[in-house]
Amino acid sequence: MYTAQDEKRLYDQAKALIANTPTNIEEAVTQLREVINFSDWKYYVQSEPLLSDFEYDTLFKKLKSIEEQYPEQVTEDSPTQRVAIGLSEKFPPVSHLVPMLSLDNTYNADDLNDFDRKCKEFAGTDKIEYCVEPKYDGASISLIYENGKMTRGATRGDGVMGEEITNNIRQIKSIPLSANFTKDDVGQIEIRGEVVIHKSVFAAYNEQRIADGLSPLANPRNAASGTLRILDPKEVAKRRLSAILYHISYYNTGNKPRPAQLATHFDSLQWLYGLGFPTPAKEMKKFDNIEDVITFCDEFEQKRDELPFEVDGLVIKVNDFDMQDKMGMTTHHPRWAVAYKFKARQATSKLLDVEYQVGRTGAVTPVAKIEPVPIGGVTVKSVSLFNEDVIKEKDLRIGDTVVVERAGDVIPYIVKSLPELRTGDEKEIVFPHNCPACSEPLERNEEEAAWRCVNISCPVQVAERIIHFTSKDAMDIRGLGGANVIKFFELGLLKDIPGLYHIDWNAISQLGGFGEKSIANLQQAIENSKKQPLNRLIYGLGIRFVGETTAKTLANAITHIRDFYDWDVEKLSTLEDIGPKVATSVVQFFHNEENRHMIDALEKEGLTLVNQHRGNEQASGELAGKTFLFTGTLAKMKRSEAEAMAEAKGGSILGGVSSKLNYLVVGEDAGSKLEKAKKLGTVSILTEDEFLNLVKD
């Protein structure tokens, strides 16, 4: 067991070794092995990586290079002679039919050219076809099928022994429980893959955790890995895991010859895909030279965020299986495959300070200010800490060294602190008791994680409410933007939402950046907003817990917005997908005298406060009275665009599956809504194309 002093020493030693390697070979080998073994322990046993992947790979390559130059330094216990260690005691250990080795890593064109040179040497040919596929960032698994049925699922473990997690694997609906392997004379087969979480599923899960007062999960990779180790399969099923299967490691055809589809890696994954397995078949590419591989790698990195799952690189494999067998493998990795790693999206930095921001609903959000650090092509300086509980759970202190991650389009966040690196000068983070904007006392509901400023006149809240009101999905006042709202507000030219409709344009014209044309465009945008339908106005008012779909439900239930003055929680709760929490928030909003004055002012300015479609347009539309709900990721349009198409034909949008739902439109990676609709048996389930045919002119 490592002590805190050991961890601090080894972390500093690792950083020093990355920068400079000792000239004394024995000393270098000893230090490199020590920090690599320590890093393996932190990563595989404690699930708390201390170094980034790039930093770890740099150290590993240095050790490997020295051992290649000085073979006498190689020992049986060197990290280069085995796969990294670490097994949990929660699940029974099982042996893999074939060891699950690591992949050697590359980071640039020179590395790939060197890989190509070595492949040609080992294969004894100048002509090699490569197969390139995404390197999914999740948790590795191994599946065994016997006589067409899945008999075992296991984690990677130490590469030789894994953990048997068959019951949890069975909860991943994308993995077939059986497949017709016997028609190709395959009696037993071992398939490797990665368990992943769809980006949208992960984001929604974190949003729910935050809403429930819990801290968000660090990243999809950790979420997938952690889920596989949950002992209750029912809880695993709730996480909606997915899988990508990318390699056949073993198969048995008895005395019969190998099927043609198992001659190459590319054909084998196409074969699995045809049998119903989730493989990277659609993303895979074949190339007959390394130059095209390099070009593809560069191009793919630019569009990595377009994929539904997180990827941290590409895997380049020799396509021909016979050639793979000829090339063989080391004790650490196959010679016929290599990973091309993308720019790191995780780094360490120093937590310098914590500032506090007030949102439009009064929630006070702590924001960490860190030493600027480049992550994934972006320099990160600020990181949201969400709420006070996150600070406590992660044990964050001013002066801490912290691990920061940025994945895809997700905002950066602090994964954890590194308390083993503390010097004693760190300071405790004390959450404020008063609003940082108006100094009024903060309040916290027992059921929530956020502290709130309940002063409705708090200047920051007022400005944020105006910004929300003018946003694209609300009143869509184009050309104004948050920066201009704040500027006008600070100058006293804009004091509240109704003030948008009687701005002193003469004063605006005196400001820099506002010419005659830009002012005219902004005036027109404000005038156009008066024609926005009632549901957009309700959404724009910024009522807590009321999103776009709920705003439509509310608008469709009334004739005039003042109808809500007489509604109570019980009546609101009768509406589709509106529970007590939302209903209470709506009642509180419309019973507030200041909000009622604002509504009166908006009506005087000429905004639409009536439901123009009630009993009119919806009744005459081709889909009048039909209800729709969309689930999963649509390929050809945004969900909001699809909803607008349904509404244009007289349909209405529901927020959940119920007996009132007529059509469920299903995109990629549909989840619980699809299963619930199937159980009801009364809902028409449409693909995206079927929906488009339904609404086309």
C-alpha positions in Angstrom: 0.0 0.0 0.0 1.3 3.5 -0.9 1.4 6.2 1.7 0.4 9.8 1.0 4.1 10.7 1.0 4.8 7.9 -1.6 2.0 9.2 -3.8 3.3 12.8 -3.7 6.9 11.6 -4.4 5.9 9.4 -7.3 3.7 12.0 -8.9 6.6 14.5 -8.8 8.9 11.7 -10.1 6.6 11.0 -13.0 6.4 14.7 -14.0 10.2 14.9 -13.8 10.7 11.8 -15.9 8.3 13.1 -18.6 10.5 16.2 -18.9 13.9 14.5 -18.6 15.2 10.9 -18.5 18.2 10.2 -16.2 21.4 9.5 -18.1 22.2 6.5 -15.9 20.3 3.6 -17.6 19.7 1.5 -14.5 18.4 4.5 -12.6 16.1 5.5 -15.4 14.7 1.9 -15.7 14.1 1.7 -11.9 12.4 5.1 -11.7 10.2 4.5 -14.8 9.1 1.0 -13.6 8.2 2.5 -10.2 6.0 5.3 -11.5 4.4 3.1 -14.1 3.5 0.4 -11.6 2.2 3.1 -9.3 0.1 4.6 -12.1 -1.3 1.1 -12.9 -2.3 0.7 -9.3 -4.1 4.1 -9.2 -5.9 3.4 -12.5 -6.9 -0.2 -12.3 -7.2 -0.9 -8.6 -8.4 2.5 -7.2 -10.0 3.7 -10.4 -8.3 7.1 -9.8 -5.9 7.8 -12.6 -3.2 10.1 -11.5 -1.7 10.8 -15.0 -3.3 11.6 -18.3 -3.2 8.9 -21.0 -0.6 10.9 -22.9 1.6 11.3 -19.9 1.3 7.6 -19.0 2.1 6.6 -22.6 5.1 8.9 -22.7 6.6 7.1 -19.7 5.8 3.6 -21.0 7.4 4.4 -24.4 10.5 5.7 -22.6 10.9 2.4 -20.7 10.1 0.3 -23.7 12.7 2.2 -25.8 15.4 1.8 -23.2 14.7 -2.0 -22.8 14.9 -2.4 -26.6 18.3 -0.7 -26.7 19.5 -2.5 -23.6 17.9 -6.0 -23.6 19.9 -7.0 -20.4 17.7 -4.5 -18.5 14.5 -6.5 -19.3 13.1 -8.5 -16.3 10.0 -10.7 -16.0 8.3 -8.2 -13.7 8.8 -5.2 -16.0 5.5 -3.3 -16.9 6.4 -4.0 -20.6 6.2 -7.7 -20.0 2.7 -7.9 -18.8 -0.7 -6.2 -19.1 -1.7 -3.8 -16.3 -3.0 -5.2 -13.1 -6.2 -5.0 -11.1 -9.2 -7.1 -10.3 -12.2 -6.4 -8.1 -13.5 -8.9 -5.6 -17.1 -8.3 -6.4 -17.4 -10.8 -9.3 -15.8 -14.3 -9.8 -12.6 -14.4 -11.9 -12.7 -16.2 -15.3 -10.0 -16.9 -17.9 -10.2 -15.3 -21.3 -9.9 -17.8 -24.2 -7.3 -15.5 -25.7 -5.5 -12.8 -23.6 -6.9 -9.3 -24.0 -3.7 -7.3 -24.7 -3.3 -3.6 -24.8 -2.7 -1.6 -27.9 0.5 0.3 -28.7 -0.2 4.0 -29.0 0.7 6.6 -31.7 0.1 10.3 -31.7 1.4 11.6 -35.1 2.2 10.8 -38.7 5.8 9.8 -37.9 4.5 7.2 -35.4 2.1 5.8 -38.0 4.8 5.6 -40.7 7.0 3.7 -38.2 4.1 1.3 -37.5 3.8 0.8 -41.2 7.5 0.0 -41.6 7.4 -2.5 -38.8 4.3 -4.2 -40.2 5.9 -4.7 -43.5 9.0 -6.1 -41.9 7.1 -8.6 -39.8 4.7 -9.5 -42.6 7.5 -9.8 -45.2 5.6 -7.8 -47.8 5.4 -4.2 -49.1 1.6 -4.5 -49.7 -0.6 -4.3 -46.6 -4.3 -3.4 -46.4 -5.2 -1.6 -43.3 -8.6 -1.3 -41.6 -9.4 1.9 -39.6 -12.2 2.2 -37.0 -13.0 4.5 -34.1 -11.5 3.8 -30.7 -14.4 4.0 -28.4 -13.9 5.4 -24.9 -15.7 3.0 -22.6 -15.1 -0.2 -20.7 -13.7 -3.3 -22.4 -15.6 -6.6 -22.4 -15.3 -10.1 -23.7 -18.3 -12.2 -24.8 -18.4 -16.0 -25.4 -21.1 -17.6 -27.5 -21.5 -21.4 -27.6 -23.9 -23.0 -30.2 -25.3 -19.6 -31.0 -26.1 -18.5 -27.4 -24.2 -16.1 -25.2 -22.9 -18.1 -22.2 -20.5 -15.6 -20.6 -19.6 -11.9 -20.4 -16.5 -10.7 -18.7 -14.5 -7.5 -18.0 -11.0 -7.1 -19.3 -9.5 -7.5 -15.8 -5.7 -8.0 -16.1 -6.0 -9.2 -19.7 -5.6 -12.8 -18.8 -8.2 -13.1 -16.1 -11.4 -11.0 -16.1 -14.5 -10.6 -13.9 -17.6 -12.6 -14.9 -20.5 -10.1 -15.3 -22.9 -12.1 -17.5 -26.0 -10.9 -15.7 -25.0 -7.3 -16.2 -24.1 -7.8 -19.8 -27.5 -9.2 -20.4 -29.0 -5.8 -19.5 -27.3 -4.2 -22.5 -30.0 -4.4 -25.1 -27.8 -3.8 -28.0 -25.9 -7.1 -27.3 -27.8 -10.1 -28.8 -28.4 -13.0 -26.4 -28.2 -15.4 -29.3 -27.1 -15.4 -32.9 -27.1 -17.9 -35.8 -23.4 -18.7 -35.8 -24.1 -22.4 -36.4 -25.1 -21.8 -40.0 -21.5 -20.9 -40.6 -20.3 -23.9 -38.6 -19.0 -21.7 -35.8 -19.6 -23.6 -32.5 -17.8 -21.4 -30.1 -16.7 -17.8 -30.5 -15.1 -15.1 -28.3 -16.0 -11.5 -29.3 -14.3 -8.4 -27.8 -15.9 -5.0 -27.5 -16.5 -1.8 -25.5 -19.4 -0.9 -23.3 -20.3 2.8 -23.9 -23.0 5.3 -23.0 -24.7 7.4 -25.7 -23.8 11.1 -25.2 -27.5 12.2 -25.0 -28.2 9.4 -22.5 -25.2 10.5 -20.4 -26.2 14.1 -20.5 -29.8 13.4 -19.5 -28.7 11.1 -16.7 -26.4 13.9 -15.3 -29.1 16.5 -15.7 -31.4 14.2 -13.6 -28.7 13.7 -11.0 -28.2 17.5 -10.7 -31.9 18.0 -10.4 -32.0 15.3 -7.7 -29.3 17.2 -5.8 -26.5 14.7 -6.7 -23.2 15.4 -8.2 -22.8 14.6 -11.9 -20.8 11.6 -13.1 -17.3 12.5 -14.3 -17.5 11.1 -17.9 -19.2 8.4 -20.0 -16.1 6.1 -19.7 -16.2 6.1 -15.9 -20.0 5.8 -15.9 -19.8 2.7 -18.2 -17.1 1.1 -16.2 -18.7 1.8 -12.9 -22.1 0.5 -14.1 -20.7 -2.8 -15.1 -19.5 -3.3 -11.5 -22.9 -2.7 -9.9 -24.1 -5.9 -8.3 -27.8 -5.3 -9.0 -28.6 -6.0 -12.7 -31.8 -4.0 -12.4 -29.9 -0.9 -11.6 -27.6 -1.6 -14.5 -30.6 -1.7 -16.8 -31.6 1.8 -15.7 -28.3 3.2 -17.0 -29.1 2.3 -20.6 -25.7 1.2 -21.6 -24.7 0.4 -25.2 -21.9 -1.7 -26.7 -19.7 -1.7 -29.7 -18.1 -5.0 -30.6 -14.9 -4.7 -32.6 -12.9 -7.9 -32.6 -13.2 -11.7 -32.9 -10.5 -13.1 -30.8 -11.3 -16.8 -31.1 -13.6 -19.1 -33.0 -14.0 -22.9 -33.4 -15.3 -24.5 -36.5 -14.4 -28.0 -35.6 -12.8 -29.8 -38.5 -14.5 -27.7 -41.1 -12.6 -24.9 -43.0 -12.8 -21.3 -42.0 -15.7 -19.4 -43.4 -14.9 -16.8 -46.1 -16.3 -14.0 -43.9 -13.6 -14.8 -41.3 -10.7 -14.1 -43.7 -10.3 -10.4 -42.9 -11.1 -8.1 -40.0 -13.3 -5.9 -42.1 -15.4 -8.9 -43.4 -15.7 -10.3 -39.9 -17.2 -7.2 -38.5 -19.5 -6.8 -41.4 -20.5 -10.5 -40.8 -21.2 -9.7 -37.1 -23.2 -6.6 -38.1 -25.3 -8.8 -40.4 -26.1 -11.1 -37.5 -27.4 -8.2 -35.4 -24.3 -7.2 -33.5 -23.4 -3.6 -32.8 -20.1 -3.1 -34.6 -18.3 -0.1 -36.2 -19.3 -1.5 -39.6 -20.6 1.9 -40.8 -17.6 3.9 -39.6 -14.8 1.4 -40.7 -12.6 2.2 -43.7 -10.1 0.2 -45.7 -6.9 1.7 -47.1 -4.0 0.1 -49.1 -1.4 2.5 -48.0 -0.4 4.3 -44.8 -0.6 7.8 -46.4 -4.3 7.5 -46.9 -4.6 6.2 -43.3 -2.8 9.3 -42.0 -5.1 11.6 -44.0 -8.2 9.8 -42.7 -7.0 10.1 -39.1 -6.5 13.9 -39.5 -9.9 14.3 -41.0 -11.7 12.1 -38.6 -10.3 13.9 -35.5 -12.0 17.1 -36.7 -15.4 15.4 -36.7 -15.1 13.2 -33.7 -17.8 15.0 -31.8 -20.4 14.1 -34.5 -20.4 10.5 -33.3 -23.1 9.5 -30.8 -20.4 8.0 -28.5 -17.2 9.3 -27.1 -14.1 8.3 -29.0 -10.5 9.0 -28.0 -8.8 7.9 -31.2 -8.7 5.5 -34.1 -7.5 1.9 -34.2 -5.5 0.9 -37.3 -5.3 -2.9 -37.9 -3.8 -5.1 -40.5 -6.9 -6.4 -42.3 -5.9 -9.9 -43.3 -6.2 -12.5 -40.5 -3.5 -14.8 -41.9 -1.1 -11.8 -42.0 -2.1 -11.0 -38.4 -1.2 -14.5 -37.4 2.1 -14.3 -39.1 3.0 -11.0 -37.4 2.1 -12.3 -33.9 2.2 -10.2 -30.8 4.4 -9.1 -27.9 3.5 -9.8 -24.2 1.9 -6.3 -24.2 0.3 -5.7 -27.6 -0.4 -7.2 -31.0 2.1 -6.2 -33.7 -0.6 -5.9 -36.3 -2.7 -3.1 -34.6 -2.0 0.3 -33.1 -4.1 3.1 -31.6 -3.9 6.6 -33.0 -4.7 8.8 -30.0 -6.4 12.2 -30.4 -5.4 15.3 -28.5 -5.8 14.8 -24.7 -9.1 16.0 -23.2 -8.0 15.6 -19.6 -5.3 17.5 -17.8 -4.2 18.6 -14.3 -4.3 22.2 -13.2 -4.3 24.4 -10.1 -7.5 25.5 -8.4 -6.9 29.3 -7.9 -10.2 30.6 -6.7 -14.0 30.1 -6.7 -16.4 32.7 -7.9 -20.2 32.6 -7.5 -22.7 33.2 -10.3 -26.4 34.0 -9.9 -28.8 32.5 -12.5 -32.2 33.7 -13.7 -34.0 31.5 -11.1 -31.8 32.7 -8.3 -29.6 29.6 -8.1 -26.1 30.4 -7.0 -23.5 28.3 -8.9 -19.8 28.1 -7.8 -17.3 28.4 -10.6 -13.7 27.3 -10.2 -11.0 29.5 -11.6 -8.0 27.4 -12.6 -4.6 28.0 -14.1 -5.3 28.1 -17.9 -4.7 24.6 -19.4 -5.2 23.4 -23.0 -7.7 20.4 -23.2 -8.8 19.1 -26.6 -7.8 22.2 -28.5 -9.5 24.6 -26.0 -7.8 26.6 -23.2 -9.9 26.1 -20.1 -9.8 28.7 -17.4 -13.2 28.3 -15.7 -15.1 25.2 -14.6 -18.6 25.0 -13.1 -18.8 23.2 -9.7 -22.6 23.0 -9.9 -23.4 23.3 -6.2 -22.0 23.3 -2.6 -22.4 19.5 -2.3 -20.0 18.9 -5.2 -17.3 20.9 -3.5 -17.7 18.8 -0.4 -18.0 15.4 -2.2 -14.8 16.1 -4.2 -13.0 17.6 -1.2 -11.9 20.6 -3.2 -9.7 23.3 -1.7 -8.2 26.5 -3.0 -4.7 25.6 -4.1 -5.5 22.0 -4.9 -4.1 20.2 -8.0 -7.2 19.0 -9.8 -8.0 16.8 -12.8 -10.0 18.6 -15.4 -11.8 17.0 -18.3 -13.6 18.2 -21.4 -15.4 15.6 -23.5 -17.1 16.5 -26.8 -19.3 19.5 -26.6 -19.8 19.1 -22.8 -18.6 21.9 -20.7 -15.4 21.2 -18.8 -15.6 20.0 -15.2 -13.3 18.9 -12.4 -13.2 15.2 -12.1 -11.4 15.1 -8.7 -8.7 16.7 -6.6 -5.4 15.1 -5.8 -5.1 15.4 -2.1 -1.9 13.4 -2.1 -0.2 16.4 -3.7 -1.2 19.0 -1.0 1.4 21.0 0.7 -0.6 22.3 3.7 -1.1 25.8 2.2 -4.5 24.9 0.7 -7.6 26.8 1.9 -11.1 25.5 2.6 -13.8 26.7 0.2 -16.6 28.5 2.2 -19.9 28.8 0.4 -21.5 32.3 0.8 -24.5 32.9 3.0 -25.6 36.0 1.1 -26.2 36.7 -2.6 -23.0 37.9 -4.3 -25.2 40.2 -6.5 -27.6 41.8 -4.1 -26.4 40.7 -0.6 -29.8 39.3 0.4 -29.7 36.0 2.5 -29.6 32.8 0.5 -32.0 30.0 1.1 -31.9 26.3 0.4 -34.8 23.9 0.0 -34.3 20.6 1.9 -35.0 18.7 -1.3 -32.5 20.6 -3.5 -28.8 21.0 -3.7 -28.7 24.6 -4.8 -28.6 27.7 -2.7 -30.9 30.5 -4.1 -31.4 34.2 -3.9 -35.2 34.7 -3.5 -35.0 38.4 -4.1 -37.0 38.8 -7.4 -35.4 42.2 -7.9 -31.9 40.9 -7.7 -30.2 42.7 -10.6 -28.3 39.7 -12.0 -31.5 37.6 -12.0 -33.4 40.4 -13.8 -30.7 40.6 -16.5 -30.6 36.8 -16.9 -34.4 36.7 -17.2 -34.2 39.3 -20.0 -31.5 37.2 -21.8 -33.7 34.1 -21.5 -36.8 36.0 -22.8 -34.9 37.1 -25.9 -33.3 33.7 -26.7 -33.8 31.8 -29.9 -36.2 29.2 -28.4 -38.2 31.8 -26.6 -39.1 35.2 -28.3 -36.2 34.9 -30.7 -35.1 38.6 -30.7 -32.1 38.2 -33.1 -29.2 40.5 -33.0 -29.6 41.5 -29.3 -27.7 38.7 -27.5 -26.7 38.4 -23.9 -23.7 40.8 -24.1 -25.9 43.6 -25.3 -28.6 42.9 -22.8 -26.1 43.2 -20.0 -24.6 46.4 -21.5 -28.0 48.0 -21.8 -28.9 46.9 -18.3 -25.8 48.2 -16.7 -26.2 51.6 -18.5 -29.8 51.8 -17.2 -31.3 51.6 -20.8 -33.1 48.4 -20.0 -34.6 47.6 -16.6 -37.0 44.7 -17.2 -38.6 42.5 -19.8 -41.4 45.0 -20.9 -38.6 47.6 -21.3 -37.5 45.8 -24.4 -40.5 47.3 -26.2 -39.7 50.9 -25.5 -35.9 51.2 -25.7 -34.4 54.7 -26.1 -33.0 54.1 -29.5 -31.5 57.6 -29.6 -29.4 56.7 -26.6 -28.4 53.3 -28.2 -27.2 55.1 -31.3 -24.7 57.0 -29.2 -23.0 53.7 -28.2 -20.2 52.2 -30.3 -21.1 49.3 -32.6 -24.7 50.4 -33.2 -25.1 51.9 -36.6 -28.3 52.9 -38.4 -28.7 49.5 -40.1 -28.0 47.4 -37.0 -30.5 49.4 -35.0 -33.1 49.0 -37.7 -32.6 45.2 -37.7 -32.9 45.0 -34.0 -36.0 47.2 -33.9 -37.6 44.8 -36.5 -36.6 41.8 -34.5 -38.2 43.2 -31.4 -41.4 44.1 -33.3 -41.5 40.5 -34.8 -41.3 39.0 -31.3 -44.8 40.4 -30.6 -46.2 37.9 -33.0 -44.6 34.9 -31.4 -47.2 32.3 -30.2 -48.3 31.9 -26.6 -46.2 28.9 -25.9 -43.0 30.8 -26.7 -44.1 33.6 -24.4 -44.8 31.2 -21.6 -41.4 29.6 -22.1 -39.7 33.0 -22.3 -41.1 34.1 -19.0 -38.6 31.8 -17.3 -41.0 29.9 -15.0 -39.0 27.4 -13.0 -39.2 23.8 -14.3 -41.1 24.9 -17.4 -39.3 23.9 -20.6 -40.4 24.2 -24.2 -42.6 21.0 -24.2 -44.3 22.0 -20.9 -44.9 25.5 -22.2 -46.8 24.0 -25.1 -48.9 21.9 -22.8 -49.8 25.0 -20.7 -50.6 27.1 -23.8 -52.8 24.5 -25.3 -54.8 24.3 -22.0 -56.0 27.9 -21.9 -57.5 30.7 -24.0 -55.7 33.6 -22.4 -52.6 33.6 -20.2 -54.6 35.2 -17.3 -56.6 32.0 -17.1 -53.8 30.7 -14.9 -54.6 33.3 -12.3 -57.5 31.1 -11.2 -55.8 27.7 -11.6 -54.5 25.8 -8.5 -52.0 23.0 -8.2 -54.7 20.3 -8.4 -56.1 21.6 -11.7 -52.6 22.0 -13.2 -51.7 18.5 -12.2 -54.4 17.1 -14.4 -52.5 18.3 -17.5 -50.3 15.8 -19.3 -46.8 15.3 -17.7 -47.3 18.1 -15.2 -46.6 16.9 -11.7 -46.9 18.7 -8.3 -43.4 20.3 -8.5 -44.1 22.0 -11.9 -47.7 22.8 -10.9 -46.5 24.5 -7.7 -44.0 26.6 -9.6 -46.6 27.7 -12.1 -49.1 28.7 -9.4 -46.4 30.6 -7.5 -45.4 32.5 -10.7 -48.9 33.6 -11.7 -50.0 34.5 -8.1 -47.0 36.9 -7.8 -48.2 40.5 -8.2 -45.0 41.7 -9.9 -45.3 39.0 -12.5 -49.0 39.9 -13.1 -47.9 43.6 -13.6 -45.4 42.4 -16.1 -48.0 40.4 -18.0 -50.3 43.5 -18.1 -47.4 45.6 -19.5 -46.6 43.0 -22.2 -50.2 43.0 -23.3 -50.1 46.8 -23.6 -47.1 46.4 -25.8 -49.0 44.2 -28.2 -47.6 40.8 -27.4 -49.7 37.6 -28.1 -51.3 36.5 -24.8 -54.0 34.4 -26.2 -53.9 30.9 -27.7 -54.6 31.6 -31.3 -54.8 27.9 -32.2 -57.3 26.8 -29.6 -60.3 25.4 -31.3 -59.1 26.8 -34.6 -56.1 25.7 -36.5 -55.5 22.5 -34.7 -59.1 21.4 -35.4 -58.6 21.8 -39.2 -55.1 20.4 -39.5 -54.5 17.0 -41.3 -53.3 15.6 -38.0 -55.8 17.3 -35.8 -56.2 15.7 -32.4 -53.2 13.4 -33.0 -50.4 13.4 -30.4 -46.7 12.9 -30.9 -43.6 12.1 -28.9 -40.0 11.8 -30.1 -37.3 9.7 -28.6 -33.7 8.8 -29.4 -31.5 10.8 -31.8 -33.0 11.8 -35.2 -30.6 11.6 -38.1 -32.2 14.1 -40.6 -33.4 16.9 -38.3 -33.4 18.3 -34.8 -36.1 17.2 -32.5 -37.5 20.7 -32.3 -37.8 20.8 -36.1 -39.7 17.5 -36.1 -42.1 18.7 -33.4 -42.7 21.9 -35.4 -43.6 19.8 -38.5 -46.1 17.8 -36.5 -47.7 20.9 -35.0 -47.9 22.5 -38.4 -50.2 19.7 -39.4 -52.4 20.2 -36.3 -50.7 17.6 -34.1 -49.7 18.2 -30.5 -46.6 17.2 -28.6 -46.7 15.2 -25.4 -43.9 15.0 -22.8 -44.2 11.3 -22.0 -45.7 8.0 -23.0 -49.3 7.5 -21.9 -52.7 6.2 -23.2 -53.2 9.6 -24.8 -50.2 9.2 -27.1 -50.9 8.3 -30.8 -47.4 8.3 -32.4 -44.0 7.6 -31.0 -41.3 8.6 -33.5 -38.1 6.6 -32.8 -34.6 7.7 -33.5 -31.2 6.0 -32.8 -30.7 4.6 -29.3 -34.3 4.9 -28.2 -34.7 4.0 -24.6 -37.4 3.5 -22.0 -40.1 5.4 -23.9 -40.0 2.8 -26.7 -40.3 -0.1 -24.3 -43.2 1.6 -22.5 -45.0 2.3 -25.8 -44.6 -1.4 -26.8 -46.1 -2.5 -23.5 -49.1 -0.2 -23.9 -49.8 -1.7 -27.4 -52.0 1.3 -28.4 -49.2 3.6 -29.7 -48.1 3.7 -33.3 -44.3 3.5 -33.5 -42.8 5.3 -36.4 -39.3 5.5 -37.8 -38.0 8.9 -38.8 -38.7 8.2 -42.5 -42.2 7.0 -41.7 -42.8 10.2 -39.8 -41.6 12.3 -42.7 -44.0 10.5 -45.0 -46.8 11.1 -42.6 -46.3 14.9 -42.5 -45.2 15.5 -46.1 -47.4 17.7 -48.3 
